[in-house]
Amino acid sequence: MKITLFLTTFIATVFLAPTGLPAQTTNRDPGGLNPELQTIVQSVQSKLKAGKNTEVDLAADLVSFDQLLAKHAGEKTDDVAQILYMKAMLYLQVLDNADKGKMLIQKLKSDYPDTKLGKRADQMLMMPSSRAEIWVAYRNGSSPPTTPPSGTSAILLDSGYNTGPAGDTWPAVNLAQIKFTPVGTANPPPYLLTSGVPLTISNPLQITQDANQDQTTASITPDQGVTVADCVPLAQGHRRRIYFNVATDYPDLFGLGYEEVDTNKSPDKFGIYPAVPNTYKPVTEFNGAMPTVCLTLGPNNVPIPETWELVNLSGENHNFHIHQTKFQVVAEPPESGTKAPSNGAFAHIDNVPVIHANGAVDPNSPNFNKNSPGGCLSVDDWKSGACRSTPTVVRIPFFVAGDYVFHCHILEHEDGGMMARIRVRILGRN
């Protein structure tokens, strides 16, 4: 089973409505771009009324959009952004080409970031098990929420997503159309106001901590197979490194690897900190009988924060999810685009994408991984620079004693072995 990524793009319905251009663009200066753009839109609408709705039918109009953009190249204005916006709407609303439409929306945001439409082209990368609350309010450009014109709507869509050279393509799906209903000036539209610091930022311990937890976990009976000496806090300046890849012993399965890292020493030329000797565990599928990580709470059960590096050695994206706590994303690859809103602080979340490696995709390359094209052949390949993968660095506060798991939440990967067990114990107790 594939879990779909959700990317949200809120857009006004323009070609499918009888009003032509959106209300906020109809009162432009007649000497500006509006008449030229209006001509193209009216041409498209007349063809749609005649049943001509294919890319071949509208080829001349698509060329007209490109010519108008070329005519005003280098102008980063609201008017020029409107041209690109309209072309994106044509692909999304009429031609049902979400990939092309998404590309144009992303171009709108990157090329015209300071325009009203560029600021409204919003998107989120949400991997399986991610959750978000989205409140949609109509805005006239960049103004505060206001009464919407008749027929105005927005689209919530899953734009489709490719998880990497060895991964899958998740389909594009229109999830919902939001219709804005005018309510009159005497009754302004309701919308949410937020203030203060979110609970997930201000105090993560309030989320899951049980006031009776200390007494409960203190009575845990001794476990088998792991001694007190195995459950110790990390040394000062040390962190844990988790590897994501296909399993080394069974390449048809997925797995996680592990080693401890010493940041007191200088990183190498690739920015990789050295591993602590004798801590490496190869990438293997889930073994529920043996914890991969074991640590203790601090004196008097004080929470212990740890820093982990998440390194994806495979040719497809994964995500990191952990039970019984939340974490802060301290650093991540720039292409992941997953920073949570934080109001200047690090938000505590329980899910983050781990972006695929950039390795050999040529089967004739000596570094080609046939079990995961585009991935690394091994940990040594990554450390030697034969392939590249930027770690996602997270900071995790542990405050619940017990045994639980961390894993990739893509079900095929999770069920295929990309999971590990962690043990958190009371200080001095087995």
C-alpha positions as CSV (number, residue, x, y, z in Angstrom):
1,M,0.0,0.0,0.0
2,K,1.3,3.4,-1.0
3,I,0.6,6.4,1.3
4,T,0.1,9.6,-0.7
5,L,2.1,12.7,-0.2
6,F,0.0,15.8,0.2
7,L,1.0,19.0,-1.4
8,T,-1.4,21.9,-1.1
9,T,-1.7,24.7,-3.6
10,F,-4.5,27.1,-3.1
11,I,-5.7,28.6,-6.4
12,A,-8.6,30.6,-7.7
13,T,-10.9,29.1,-10.3
14,V,-10.6,31.2,-13.4
15,F,-11.1,29.3,-16.7
16,L,-14.0,27.2,-15.4
17,A,-15.9,30.3,-14.1
18,P,-17.9,32.6,-16.4
19,T,-16.4,35.8,-15.0
20,G,-13.0,35.6,-16.7
21,L,-10.3,37.0,-14.7
22,P,-10.6,36.9,-10.9
23,A,-12.3,39.9,-9.3
24,Q,-9.1,41.4,-7.9
25,T,-7.6,41.7,-11.4
26,T,-10.5,43.3,-13.3
27,N,-9.8,46.9,-12.4
28,R,-6.3,47.2,-13.6
29,D,-5.0,50.2,-15.5
30,P,-6.2,49.7,-19.1
31,G,-2.7,50.6,-20.3
32,G,-1.2,47.7,-18.3
33,L,-1.0,43.9,-19.0
34,N,-4.7,43.2,-18.2
35,P,-6.1,43.7,-21.8
36,E,-3.4,41.4,-23.3
37,L,-4.0,38.7,-20.7
38,Q,-7.8,39.2,-20.9
39,T,-7.6,38.5,-24.7
40,I,-5.9,35.1,-24.1
41,V,-8.3,34.1,-21.3
42,Q,-11.3,35.0,-23.5
43,S,-9.9,32.9,-26.3
44,V,-9.5,29.9,-24.0
45,Q,-13.0,30.3,-22.6
46,S,-14.6,30.6,-26.1
47,K,-12.8,27.3,-27.1
48,L,-14.0,25.6,-24.0
49,K,-17.6,26.6,-24.7
50,A,-17.2,24.9,-28.1
51,G,-15.9,21.7,-26.5
52,K,-12.3,22.3,-27.4
53,N,-10.4,21.3,-24.3
54,T,-7.3,19.4,-25.3
55,E,-3.7,20.6,-25.3
56,V,-3.8,20.4,-29.1
57,D,-6.9,22.6,-29.2
58,L,-5.3,25.2,-26.9
59,A,-1.8,25.0,-28.4
60,A,-2.0,28.6,-29.8
61,D,-3.1,30.0,-26.5
62,L,-0.2,28.3,-24.7
63,V,2.1,29.9,-27.2
64,S,0.5,33.2,-26.5
65,F,1.2,32.9,-22.8
66,D,4.8,32.2,-23.5
67,Q,5.1,35.1,-25.9
68,L,3.6,37.4,-23.3
69,L,6.0,36.2,-20.6
70,A,8.9,36.7,-23.0
71,K,7.8,40.2,-23.8
72,H,7.9,41.1,-20.1
73,A,11.0,39.0,-19.1
74,G,12.8,40.4,-16.1
75,E,9.8,42.2,-14.8
76,K,9.0,40.9,-11.3
77,T,5.6,42.5,-11.0
78,D,2.1,41.4,-10.0
79,D,1.0,41.8,-13.6
80,V,3.7,39.4,-15.0
81,A,3.1,36.9,-12.2
82,Q,-0.6,36.9,-13.3
83,I,0.4,35.6,-16.7
84,L,2.3,32.6,-15.3
85,Y,-0.5,32.0,-12.8
86,M,-3.1,31.9,-15.6
87,K,-1.0,29.4,-17.6
88,A,-0.7,27.2,-14.5
89,M,-4.5,27.3,-14.0
90,L,-5.0,26.2,-17.6
91,Y,-2.9,23.1,-17.0
92,L,-4.5,22.4,-13.6
93,Q,-8.2,23.2,-14.3
94,V,-8.6,22.4,-18.0
95,L,-5.9,20.1,-19.2
96,D,-5.8,18.0,-16.0
97,N,-2.0,18.0,-16.0
98,A,-1.1,18.3,-12.4
99,D,2.6,17.8,-12.9
100,K,2.9,20.7,-15.3
101,G,0.6,22.8,-13.3
102,K,2.6,22.1,-10.1
103,M,5.9,23.0,-11.9
104,L,4.4,26.4,-13.0
105,I,3.1,27.1,-9.5
106,Q,6.5,26.3,-8.0
107,K,8.1,28.6,-10.7
108,L,5.6,31.3,-9.7
109,K,6.7,31.1,-6.1
110,S,10.5,30.9,-6.9
111,D,10.6,33.5,-9.7
112,Y,8.0,36.0,-8.3
113,P,8.3,35.6,-4.5
114,D,7.4,39.2,-3.6
115,T,4.3,39.4,-5.7
116,K,0.8,38.8,-4.4
117,L,0.3,35.6,-6.3
118,G,3.8,34.3,-5.5
119,K,3.1,34.7,-1.8
120,R,-0.2,32.8,-2.2
121,A,1.3,29.8,-3.9
122,D,1.6,27.6,-0.8
123,Q,2.7,24.0,-0.5
124,M,3.6,21.5,2.1
125,L,5.5,18.2,1.9
126,M,3.8,15.7,4.1
127,M,5.1,12.1,4.3
128,P,3.0,9.2,5.6
129,S,1.7,9.7,9.2
130,S,2.2,13.5,8.9
131,R,-0.7,15.6,10.2
132,A,-1.5,19.2,9.6
133,E,-4.5,21.5,10.3
134,I,-5.2,23.9,7.4
135,W,-7.4,26.9,7.7
136,V,-8.4,28.5,4.4
137,A,-9.7,32.1,4.3
138,Y,-10.2,34.2,1.2
139,R,-7.8,37.0,0.7
140,N,-7.8,39.7,-2.0
141,G,-4.2,39.5,-3.0
142,S,-2.1,39.9,0.1
143,S,-4.8,41.7,2.1
144,P,-6.3,40.4,5.3
145,P,-9.2,37.9,5.0
146,T,-12.2,39.5,3.4
147,T,-15.5,38.8,1.8
148,P,-15.0,36.6,-1.3
149,P,-16.5,37.5,-4.7
150,S,-19.2,35.1,-6.0
151,G,-17.9,31.9,-7.6
152,T,-14.4,32.1,-6.0
153,S,-12.9,28.8,-5.0
154,A,-9.6,27.1,-4.1
155,I,-8.2,23.7,-4.8
156,L,-6.5,21.4,-2.4
157,L,-4.5,18.9,-4.4
158,D,-2.0,16.1,-4.1
159,S,0.4,17.2,-6.8
160,G,2.0,13.8,-7.2
161,Y,5.5,12.9,-6.0
162,N,8.5,10.9,-7.1
163,T,10.4,9.4,-4.2
164,G,13.7,8.9,-6.1
165,P,15.5,6.8,-8.7
166,A,14.8,3.6,-6.9
167,G,11.5,4.8,-5.5
168,D,7.9,5.2,-6.7
169,T,5.7,7.8,-8.3
170,W,2.8,8.7,-6.1
171,P,-0.2,9.9,-8.2
172,A,-1.6,13.4,-8.5
173,V,-5.1,13.7,-7.2
174,N,-7.4,16.7,-6.7
175,L,-8.5,16.2,-3.1
176,A,-11.0,18.9,-2.5
177,Q,-12.4,22.1,-4.0
178,I,-13.1,24.8,-1.4
179,K,-15.9,27.2,-2.3
180,F,-16.0,30.6,-0.7
181,T,-19.4,31.9,0.1
182,P,-20.1,35.7,0.3
183,V,-21.6,36.6,3.7
184,G,-22.1,40.3,3.3
185,T,-20.3,43.2,4.8
186,A,-22.4,43.2,7.9
187,N,-21.2,39.7,8.7
188,P,-17.5,39.5,7.9
189,P,-16.2,36.0,7.2
190,P,-14.9,34.0,10.2
191,Y,-11.2,33.2,10.4
192,L,-8.8,32.0,13.0
193,L,-6.5,34.3,14.9
194,T,-3.4,32.8,16.4
195,S,-1.1,34.3,19.1
196,G,1.6,33.2,21.5
197,V,3.9,30.2,21.1
198,P,2.3,26.8,20.1
199,L,2.3,24.2,22.8
200,T,4.5,21.9,20.7
201,I,7.2,24.6,20.9
202,S,6.8,26.0,24.3
203,N,6.9,22.8,26.3
204,P,7.1,19.4,24.5
205,L,6.9,17.5,27.8
206,Q,3.3,18.7,28.2
207,I,2.3,16.7,25.1
208,T,2.9,13.1,26.4
209,Q,4.3,13.2,29.9
210,D,2.3,11.4,32.5
211,A,2.6,12.8,36.0
212,N,2.6,9.3,37.4
213,Q,5.1,8.0,34.9
214,D,8.1,8.1,37.2
215,Q,6.5,5.8,39.8
216,T,5.2,3.5,37.1
217,T,8.5,3.0,35.2
218,A,10.5,2.7,38.4
219,S,8.8,-0.7,39.1
220,I,9.8,-2.2,35.7
221,T,11.2,-5.7,36.2
222,P,14.7,-6.6,34.9
223,D,15.0,-7.4,31.2
224,Q,16.9,-10.2,29.6
225,G,19.8,-9.8,27.2
226,V,20.8,-6.2,28.0
227,T,22.9,-5.3,31.0
228,V,23.0,-2.1,32.9
229,A,26.4,-1.3,31.3
230,D,24.7,-1.3,27.9
231,C,22.3,1.4,28.8
232,V,24.3,4.6,29.3
233,P,23.9,8.2,28.3
234,L,25.9,9.5,25.4
235,A,29.2,11.1,26.2
236,Q,29.5,14.8,25.9
237,G,29.7,15.8,22.2
238,H,28.5,12.4,21.0
239,R,25.5,11.8,18.8
240,R,23.8,8.8,17.2
241,R,23.8,8.1,13.4
242,I,21.0,6.1,11.9
243,Y,21.4,4.7,8.3
244,F,18.4,4.0,6.0
245,N,19.0,1.5,3.2
246,V,18.1,-1.9,1.8
247,A,19.1,-4.6,4.2
248,T,22.7,-5.9,3.8
249,D,21.8,-9.5,4.4
250,Y,18.5,-9.5,2.5
251,P,18.5,-6.9,-0.2
252,D,14.8,-7.5,-1.0
253,L,14.1,-6.1,2.5
254,F,14.6,-2.7,4.1
255,G,16.6,-1.9,7.2
256,L,18.3,0.5,9.5
257,G,21.9,0.7,10.6
258,Y,23.6,2.5,13.5
259,E,26.8,4.0,14.9
260,E,27.8,6.5,17.5
261,V,29.5,9.7,16.4
262,D,32.1,11.9,18.1
263,T,31.6,15.6,17.2
264,N,34.5,16.6,19.5
265,K,36.7,15.6,16.6
266,S,36.9,17.5,13.3
267,P,34.7,16.3,10.4
268,D,36.4,15.1,7.2
269,K,36.4,17.0,3.9
270,F,32.8,15.8,3.3
271,G,31.6,17.2,6.6
272,I,31.2,13.7,8.2
273,Y,32.1,13.3,11.8
274,P,34.1,10.2,12.8
275,A,32.4,7.2,14.3
276,V,33.2,5.9,17.7
277,P,35.1,2.6,17.4
278,N,33.2,-0.6,17.9
279,T,29.7,1.0,17.7
280,Y,28.8,0.3,14.1
281,K,25.9,-2.0,13.4
282,P,25.2,-2.8,9.7
283,V,21.9,-2.1,8.0
284,T,19.6,-5.0,8.8
285,E,15.9,-5.6,8.9
286,F,13.9,-5.3,12.1
287,N,14.9,-7.6,15.0
288,G,12.3,-7.1,17.7
289,A,14.3,-9.2,20.2
290,M,17.2,-6.8,20.4
291,P,17.2,-3.0,21.0
292,T,19.4,-1.1,18.6
293,V,19.7,1.9,21.0
294,C,19.6,1.7,24.8
295,L,19.9,4.8,27.1
296,T,18.9,5.9,30.6
297,L,17.1,8.9,31.9
298,G,19.0,11.4,34.0
299,P,19.2,11.5,37.8
300,N,15.7,11.7,39.3
301,N,14.4,10.8,35.8
302,V,15.4,14.1,34.3
303,P,14.7,14.0,30.5
304,I,17.8,13.3,28.4
305,P,18.1,15.2,25.1
306,E,20.1,13.5,22.3
307,T,21.2,14.5,18.8
308,W,20.7,12.1,16.0
309,E,21.9,12.1,12.3
310,L,19.5,10.5,9.9
311,V,21.5,9.3,6.8
312,N,19.6,7.9,3.8
313,L,21.9,5.6,1.7
314,S,19.2,4.4,-0.6
315,G,18.0,5.7,-3.9
316,E,14.5,6.5,-2.6
317,N,13.1,8.8,0.1
318,H,12.2,7.6,3.5
319,N,10.8,9.3,6.6
320,F,11.7,9.1,10.3
321,H,9.0,8.6,12.9
322,I,9.6,7.8,16.6
323,H,7.1,6.7,19.3
324,Q,6.6,8.2,22.8
325,T,8.4,11.5,22.1
326,K,8.8,14.3,19.5
327,F,11.9,15.9,18.1
328,Q,13.3,19.1,16.7
329,V,14.7,19.3,13.2
330,V,18.1,21.1,13.7
331,A,19.4,20.7,10.1
332,E,18.2,19.1,6.9
333,P,18.9,18.9,3.2
334,P,17.7,22.1,1.5
335,E,15.7,20.1,-1.1
336,S,13.5,18.5,1.5
337,G,11.6,21.7,2.2
338,T,10.0,20.5,5.4
339,K,10.7,23.0,8.1
340,A,7.7,23.3,10.4
341,P,6.3,26.8,11.3
342,S,8.2,27.7,14.4
343,N,7.8,31.4,15.3
344,G,11.5,31.7,15.7
345,A,11.9,28.5,17.7
346,F,12.3,24.9,16.8
347,A,9.0,23.1,16.6
348,H,8.6,19.6,18.1
349,I,7.3,17.1,15.5
350,D,7.2,13.4,15.1
351,N,7.8,12.9,11.4
352,V,10.4,14.2,9.0
353,P,11.4,13.2,5.4
354,V,14.8,11.7,4.9
355,I,15.9,12.5,1.3
356,H,17.5,9.9,-0.9
357,A,21.2,9.7,-1.7
358,N,22.7,11.0,-4.9
359,G,24.7,8.0,-6.1
360,A,25.3,6.2,-9.4
361,V,22.4,5.6,-11.7
362,D,24.5,4.2,-14.5
363,P,24.4,0.3,-14.4
364,N,28.0,0.3,-15.8
365,S,29.4,2.4,-12.9
366,P,31.5,0.5,-10.4
367,N,29.5,2.3,-7.6
368,F,26.0,1.3,-9.0
369,N,23.8,-0.3,-6.4
370,K,21.5,-2.7,-8.4
371,N,19.3,-3.2,-5.3
372,S,18.7,0.5,-4.9
373,P,19.7,2.5,-8.1
374,G,20.9,6.0,-7.3
375,G,21.8,4.9,-3.7
376,C,25.1,4.1,-2.0
377,L,26.7,0.7,-2.3
378,S,27.7,0.9,1.3
379,V,28.4,3.1,4.3
380,D,32.1,3.2,3.2
381,D,30.9,4.5,-0.2
382,W,29.2,7.4,1.5
383,K,32.2,8.1,3.8
384,S,34.5,8.1,0.8
385,G,32.4,10.5,-1.2
386,A,31.5,8.0,-3.9
387,C,27.9,9.0,-3.3
388,R,26.4,11.9,-1.4
389,S,23.7,12.1,1.2
390,T,23.1,15.1,3.4
391,P,22.1,14.0,7.0
392,T,18.9,15.3,8.6
393,V,19.9,16.2,12.1
394,V,17.3,16.0,14.9
395,R,17.3,16.6,18.6
396,I,15.2,14.2,20.6
397,P,14.2,14.7,24.3
398,F,13.7,11.3,25.9
399,F,11.5,11.3,29.0
400,V,9.4,8.1,28.9
401,A,11.0,4.9,30.1
402,G,10.2,1.7,28.3
403,D,10.7,0.0,25.0
404,Y,9.4,1.5,21.8
405,V,10.3,1.9,18.1
406,F,11.5,4.3,15.5
407,H,10.9,3.6,11.8
408,C,10.1,4.8,8.3
409,H,6.4,5.3,8.1
410,I,6.0,4.3,4.4
411,L,4.1,1.1,5.0
412,E,6.0,-1.0,2.4
413,H,9.3,0.0,4.1
414,E,8.1,-0.3,7.7
415,D,6.6,-3.7,7.1
416,G,9.7,-4.6,5.0
417,G,12.0,-4.2,8.0
418,M,12.9,-0.5,8.2
419,M,12.3,-0.3,12.0
420,A,14.4,-0.5,15.1
421,R,13.7,-0.9,18.8
422,I,14.9,1.6,21.4
423,R,15.1,1.0,25.2
424,V,15.0,3.8,27.7
425,R,15.6,2.9,31.4
426,I,15.7,4.5,34.8
427,L,19.3,5.5,35.8
428,G,21.0,2.6,37.5
429,R,18.3,0.1,36.8
430,N,18.3,-2.7,34.2
